[in-house]
Amino acid sequence: MTDPNPEQPVEPTELAHTPPPAPSASAKLVAEAFGTLLLVLGGVGTAVFASNHFADTPAAVYTAVALAFGLTVVVGAYAFGPISGGHFNPAVTLGLAAAGRFPWRETGGYIVAQVIGGAIATTLLVLIGLFGPANWLTTAQDAGFASNGWDALSPAGFGLVAAIIAEVILTGLFLLIILGVTHPTRGTPLAGLAIGLSLALIHFISIPVDNTSVNPARSIATAIYGGGDALAQLWVFIVFPIVGALLAGFAYKALFDGVNPARPIGR
């Protein structure tokens, strides 16, 4: 038998507490590009503008640059982190994959988006410089455009080995902090603040050594406009932050994410 008065289907009503759909793949990539753009625009922008204008107060510029990098990560983490996870750094993306927190298959798209975001940021800084005071842009580029480097390109004259050690260790520590504060069961709602403050601390430590990379996208973005010497030394700031991040990712997974086997009853 059939129902003589069948009920018409009713569209479900979306409740206020219904969670939004997961971000699309394209939304994640755009968020990574915007977050990296913000990071480079804030940190590198502070470096190139403040260093030229406040050349007689280098300590103030040093402090401002370190804090600018940290603050942009804090803001970016809370603005874009809910969409993409808030990596803004190829080394972070690869380190998270090594720790089992991010799919390896998605790392390529994230890295491309981050590099594009960083390059757009420095291009915008150059565009601003074109309409700045006479010779401002030439002076900034002659000074390396806040690029990373060693020997003559190091703010305090540190050599290649010092730059390699700093990038491996500091990027590794940065990843360990990120993995700790964003842990799915042991993390903290203040993760974005902790990550941003740790990045500021890293800059306080290593700006004199090599102008602080710990982020290949940031290094690529500045080397594009930093001249031939900056481009020649760029490989160090691509390779060794990634090495440090991978080591930290694999180490965190082995040391801190192991499963405690169940103990037999009565023992």
C-alpha positions as CSV (number, residue, x, y, z in Angstrom):
1,M,0.0,0.0,0.0
2,T,1.1,3.6,-0.5
3,D,0.4,6.6,1.7
4,P,-2.5,8.6,0.3
5,N,-1.2,11.8,1.8
6,P,2.6,11.6,1.7
7,E,4.5,14.3,3.5
8,Q,6.6,16.6,1.4
9,P,10.4,16.6,2.1
10,V,11.5,19.5,4.2
11,E,14.9,21.1,3.8
12,P,16.9,20.8,7.1
13,T,17.2,24.1,9.0
14,E,20.8,25.1,9.7
15,L,21.1,25.6,13.4
16,A,23.2,28.4,14.9
17,H,25.6,25.9,16.4
18,T,26.1,23.9,13.2
19,P,29.8,23.9,12.4
20,P,30.8,25.6,9.1
21,P,32.1,23.4,6.3
22,A,35.8,22.6,6.3
23,P,37.8,25.1,4.3
24,S,38.4,24.2,0.7
25,A,41.9,23.4,-0.6
26,S,42.0,26.7,-2.5
27,A,41.0,28.6,0.6
28,K,43.9,27.0,2.6
29,L,46.4,28.0,-0.1
30,V,45.1,31.5,-0.3
31,A,45.3,31.8,3.5
32,E,48.9,30.6,3.5
33,A,49.8,33.1,0.8
34,F,48.1,36.0,2.7
35,G,49.7,34.9,6.0
36,T,53.2,34.8,4.5
37,L,52.6,38.1,2.8
38,L,51.7,39.6,6.2
39,L,54.8,38.1,7.8
40,V,57.2,39.4,5.2
41,L,55.5,42.7,4.8
42,G,55.5,43.3,8.5
43,G,59.0,42.0,9.3
44,V,61.0,42.9,6.2
45,G,59.0,46.2,5.8
46,T,60.0,47.2,9.3
47,A,63.6,46.3,8.6
48,V,64.0,48.2,5.3
49,F,62.1,51.3,6.3
50,A,63.3,51.7,9.9
51,S,67.0,50.9,9.1
52,N,67.1,53.7,6.5
53,H,65.2,56.2,8.6
54,F,66.6,55.5,12.0
55,A,70.2,54.6,11.1
56,D,71.5,56.5,14.2
57,T,69.5,54.2,16.6
58,P,70.4,50.7,15.5
59,A,69.3,49.2,18.9
60,A,65.8,50.5,18.4
61,V,65.7,49.1,14.8
62,Y,67.0,45.7,16.0
63,T,64.2,45.5,18.6
64,A,61.5,46.7,16.3
65,V,62.4,44.2,13.6
66,A,62.4,41.3,16.1
67,L,59.1,42.3,17.5
68,A,57.6,42.9,14.1
69,F,58.3,39.4,12.9
70,G,56.8,38.0,16.2
71,L,53.7,40.2,16.0
72,T,52.9,39.4,12.4
73,V,52.9,35.7,13.3
74,V,50.6,36.3,16.3
75,V,48.1,38.2,14.1
76,G,48.4,35.8,11.2
77,A,48.0,32.7,13.4
78,Y,44.7,34.0,14.7
79,A,43.5,35.4,11.4
80,F,44.4,32.6,9.0
81,G,45.3,29.7,11.3
82,P,41.7,28.5,11.5
83,I,41.7,28.2,7.7
84,S,45.1,26.7,6.8
85,G,46.8,25.9,10.1
86,G,48.9,29.1,9.9
87,H,52.3,27.7,8.7
88,F,53.5,30.7,6.6
89,N,56.9,28.9,6.3
90,P,58.0,26.0,4.1
91,A,60.2,24.7,6.9
92,V,57.2,24.6,9.3
93,T,55.1,22.8,6.7
94,L,57.7,20.1,6.2
95,G,58.5,19.8,9.9
96,L,54.8,19.3,10.7
97,A,54.6,16.6,8.0
98,A,57.7,14.9,9.5
99,A,55.9,14.9,12.9
100,G,52.8,13.3,11.4
101,R,50.7,16.5,11.8
102,F,50.3,17.4,8.2
103,P,49.8,15.3,5.0
104,W,53.0,15.0,2.9
105,R,50.8,15.2,-0.3
106,E,49.7,18.8,0.6
107,T,53.2,20.2,1.3
108,G,53.9,21.2,-2.3
109,G,50.9,23.4,-2.6
110,Y,51.5,25.1,0.7
111,I,55.2,25.8,-0.1
112,V,54.3,27.3,-3.5
113,A,51.6,29.5,-1.9
114,Q,54.1,30.7,0.8
115,V,56.8,31.6,-1.6
116,I,54.3,33.5,-3.8
117,G,53.0,35.3,-0.8
118,G,56.4,36.4,0.4
119,A,57.5,37.5,-3.1
120,I,54.3,39.6,-3.5
121,A,55.2,41.2,-0.1
122,T,58.7,42.3,-1.1
123,T,57.4,43.5,-4.5
124,L,54.9,45.7,-2.7
125,L,57.7,47.1,-0.6
126,V,59.7,47.8,-3.7
127,L,56.6,49.5,-5.2
128,I,56.4,51.8,-2.2
129,G,60.1,52.5,-2.4
130,L,59.8,53.6,-6.0
131,F,57.8,56.6,-4.7
132,G,60.0,57.2,-1.7
133,P,62.8,59.7,-1.2
134,A,65.4,60.1,-3.8
135,N,67.7,57.0,-3.9
136,W,65.8,55.3,-1.1
137,L,65.2,52.1,-3.1
138,T,68.7,52.0,-4.5
139,T,70.2,52.4,-1.0
140,A,67.9,49.6,0.4
141,Q,68.8,47.2,-2.4
142,D,72.5,48.1,-2.1
143,A,72.2,47.2,1.6
144,G,70.8,43.8,0.6
145,F,67.1,44.6,1.2
146,A,67.1,42.8,4.6
147,S,68.4,39.6,2.9
148,N,70.1,36.8,4.9
149,G,73.8,36.1,4.6
150,W,77.1,35.4,6.1
151,D,80.6,37.1,6.1
152,A,80.1,40.5,4.4
153,L,76.3,40.1,4.4
154,S,76.2,39.2,8.1
155,P,75.3,42.2,10.3
156,A,78.1,41.3,12.8
157,G,80.4,39.5,10.4
158,F,79.6,35.9,11.3
159,G,80.8,33.2,8.9
160,L,79.1,30.4,6.9
161,V,79.3,27.7,9.6
162,A,77.8,30.1,12.2
163,A,74.8,30.7,9.9
164,I,74.3,27.0,9.3
165,I,74.4,26.1,13.0
166,A,72.0,29.0,13.9
167,E,69.5,28.1,11.2
168,V,69.4,24.4,12.0
169,I,69.2,24.9,15.8
170,L,66.8,27.8,15.9
171,T,64.5,26.4,13.2
172,G,64.4,23.1,15.1
173,L,63.6,24.8,18.4
174,F,60.9,26.8,16.6
175,L,59.3,23.6,15.4
176,L,59.5,22.0,18.8
177,I,57.6,24.9,20.3
178,I,55.0,24.9,17.5
179,L,54.5,21.1,17.9
180,G,54.2,21.5,21.7
181,V,51.7,24.4,21.9
182,T,49.5,23.1,19.0
183,H,49.4,19.5,20.3
184,P,45.8,18.1,19.8
185,T,45.6,17.0,23.5
186,R,48.3,19.0,25.2
187,G,48.1,22.3,23.3
188,T,47.1,25.7,24.5
189,P,44.5,28.3,23.2
190,L,47.4,30.8,23.5
191,A,49.4,28.9,20.9
192,G,49.5,31.8,18.4
193,L,50.9,34.1,21.1
194,A,53.5,31.5,22.2
195,I,54.6,31.0,18.6
196,G,54.9,34.7,17.8
197,L,56.9,35.4,21.0
198,S,59.2,32.5,20.2
199,L,59.9,33.9,16.7
200,A,60.6,37.3,18.2
201,L,63.1,35.7,20.6
202,I,64.7,33.8,17.7
203,H,65.2,37.1,15.9
204,F,66.7,38.7,19.0
205,I,69.3,35.9,19.1
206,S,70.2,35.6,15.4
207,I,69.7,38.9,13.6
208,P,73.4,39.8,14.3
209,V,74.5,36.4,12.9
210,D,72.7,36.2,9.6
211,N,69.7,38.5,9.7
212,T,67.6,35.5,10.8
213,S,65.8,33.3,8.3
214,V,64.3,30.2,9.9
215,N,61.9,30.6,6.9
216,P,62.9,29.9,3.3
217,A,60.0,31.8,1.9
218,R,61.1,35.0,3.8
219,S,64.7,34.5,2.5
220,I,63.6,33.9,-1.1
221,A,61.4,37.0,-1.0
222,T,64.2,39.3,0.1
223,A,66.9,37.8,-2.0
224,I,64.9,38.5,-5.2
225,Y,65.6,42.2,-4.6
226,G,68.8,41.9,-2.5
227,G,71.2,41.6,-5.4
228,G,73.6,38.9,-6.7
229,D,75.4,38.3,-3.4
230,A,72.2,37.6,-1.6
231,L,71.0,35.2,-4.3
232,A,74.4,33.4,-4.3
233,Q,74.0,32.8,-0.5
234,L,70.3,32.0,-0.6
235,W,70.8,28.2,-0.7
236,V,71.9,28.1,2.9
237,F,68.7,29.7,4.0
238,I,66.6,27.3,2.0
239,V,68.4,24.1,2.9
240,F,69.3,24.4,6.6
241,P,66.0,25.7,8.0
242,I,64.4,22.7,6.3
243,V,67.0,20.4,7.8
244,G,66.4,21.8,11.3
245,A,62.6,21.5,10.9
246,L,62.7,17.9,9.6
247,L,65.0,16.9,12.4
248,A,62.7,18.5,15.0
249,G,59.6,17.0,13.4
250,F,61.0,13.4,13.4
251,A,62.4,13.9,16.9
252,Y,59.2,15.2,18.4
253,K,57.2,12.3,17.0
254,A,59.7,9.8,18.4
255,L,60.3,11.4,21.8
256,F,56.9,12.9,22.8
257,D,54.2,11.2,20.7
258,G,55.0,7.6,21.6
259,V,52.1,5.4,22.8
260,N,52.3,4.1,26.4
261,P,51.5,0.4,26.1
262,A,48.8,-0.8,28.4
263,R,50.1,-2.5,31.6
264,P,48.7,-5.9,32.5
265,I,46.2,-5.9,35.4
266,G,47.7,-6.5,38.7
267,R,51.1,-5.0,37.9
